[in-house]
Amino acid sequence: MEESTVFSETLHFLSFGLSIVLLLATAYLWSSNNRKSAEIQQLQTDLKKVKKSLSTLEEKVREIREPQVISEVPDAEPFGLSLNEQKDLRITPLAPQKMWLNFVQAYNEFAGSLAAPGILRKCEKFVQDNKLKLLTCGSSANFKPAIDIKDSIYWAFKCSSDEFAVVPNPMNPCDETLYEYGGMKELYTMNFEDDVYTKYIVKVPAIFTYDQENGWTFREIGVVNLER
């Protein structure tokens, strides 16, 4: 009887120990499966990245083409001109420069900076430096020599032997009297409306010719902008 009890307790102990072993084995297998599942998932993610990189690389490889070797360089036709056409090699001369361009530029700079004091002296120097003729307008709408700068309405710059570029005397403001009766509206295209303008900006001078027999002869109308 005693031996039976001991054998029963031994079996019970072995059964308990086996249960613990099976439990540990199950836990190990479960943990191992989870690790393997995570590893498999990571491998699948890495595989997708590799496939994507390979696809991109294949596209770049397809874009690469073997360079074409050209045995002879074709003649270029610059600016759409045919190299086979016969070209006119004649040289076209430049249009002659107006003789009054530099004078008008100097005049506009001088007139724009003209201010008191010493206006008369500055004008006298400008007239002397440019060898200008002093003119006024007579009753017959023709020029006659002015006595001095204060009496002059126009200054004439000699362009050639008989051609002169005529500009207004910047000392004289342009009012209605000067515009209507002083020859301004006949000699220039102007933006005169009313009141008084104190500044002249010459775009094109009036062109006259002069000789002893015929005097002053009007050739071309000028263009002057007026500013107050």
Phi, psi and omega in degrees: 000316179295323181292326179294322181293318179297318180296322181294319180293326179293318178297320180297318179295317179296321180296319179295318180295320179296323179298319180296318179298316180296322179295317179295320179296319180296316179298320180296315180297321180296315179297319180295320180295320179297317179298318180294323179296318178294321179294319179297318180297319179295320177298319179296320178296315179296324180295320178297319179297319179297317179298320179295317178297320178296321179296317178297319180296322179295321179296318179295323178295322180294330180288337181282126179238147177292125183300140180279127180271123180256120182287324180229135178279123181290153177293129178277148178244089186294139175057029176076012180270134178281129181285347181273345182286146174285129184259143176276110185269009180289140181266126179272121182291150177291151177295139182298139180285140178296134184292340185266000187302309181295322179296314181297320178298315179295321179298314182296320178295319179294312181296326180289335181259001185289122180204155177290155358273173175079025182298314183299314181295321179297319180293320178300318179294318180296318179298316180293316182298326183258003177053052184273149172268137180265127185230154170228170184254123181278177182294337180267021179057043177226158181283150167215154183298141175269151182290314179211183185297320182297329181274346185281146175254331183227154173241136183245124178258128183280117179270320179214197185298326182230002183253138181228143173259123188250130180232159178289150172290116185291350177287336186262115175297149179268108175247185184297322181296312181294323181291316185279322189240355182260006176094356184299314185289338176277328186270333188225151163275121187229162176261034181290135176236299177196182177065213188232137176244134186254354185228135177251134172236106185277121173269315177219128178284159171285138183253128177231156167246155181220135169213162186298326185283314187258350181074215183272125180240124181288131181244311185219135178287147179261176178230124181226132172265137180253142175228149182278000000 
